[in-house]
Amino acid sequence: DVYKRQGRKDLGFIWDPLRDVSMILNATWAESEVRAPKESTLEVQTNDVRKLQGQPDLIVNASLEYAHPRYGTARVLYNTIDDRIASVGTFGLPDIIEERRDQVDAMVVLPLDHWLGQPLSFKFSAKNILNGAVRFIQGSEVQQTYTNGVSFGASLTYSR
């Protein structure tokens, strides 16, 4: 079963000057079950019944955005993905679980045309600001941990 909800709302209903600020929310709740009895297969998996490999129970994406045609756009994004089975356990060993991780990204786009008289815009972005660890566990043992690092980008765009 999969349940999805999403919405976008500008904040002008709170106070009119906030009409250029909006919130976006997208959430998915998924319930999965895989049944693979050992008697009916040649598999060596540990569990006859488990969640679908790679399917988290919860995924949430949220953002807060300011967008104005003259002044540009600024956006902060938040994403979280719940625990999920990375590898199905075999030979009596438990499943390997990728633990929940939160991520925050941000970006700013500034139109420069009204200052420079040319159709230019400048964009700056930062991804994975929290630099949370990607962690895999099997039972109570940590199997692997790493970070992807924070990345930054900047660009100047000319468009006609």
Steps between C-alpha positions, in 0.01 A plus 500: 500500500628845411357826635616827345422855602635819353423867515628845419381813677618859488509674837308809386199374697695570822623844398476649150873589467571124531320418173838441328591238763365150459528164672497173313449162665501156343474189718469132418416221741544151356425164657650201323531128563682234305420134561749248368470170688825308505321178405394646164836646393866417494574830675713511812333811640461527876139626514194348331312828546662843484457850363579567136874557455580871452148619598497736802181543702522880482638755255458873567603793279432854618615840383466863588535733203507872434441584133472850354540581128727797566692393810547129426440172673633350822411145601583268789412133452475224760486129419485195723478133411417247771695179567492249213638159415818545296579127473282205593650284774615150408620187682337610828657847502265799541419740217745786442313823572585845364407730786286811471683807379403867481625734228476879459575683175479872420521718191473864400438633147551872444386664175761758400324645194347800676843598641720421200257548213584149372294177535730352763429306817727370775433174685663369817415162652606291797408132516506258791566780751457269803746247351329224696665161507368224277495203737425133440435264791447126523340409830691709755819516293593798281602363159591822323499875564597783267410858414444646156630845591348842445506634146478858383429634156486838330403595146441805287237456229437714195166444328334670205 
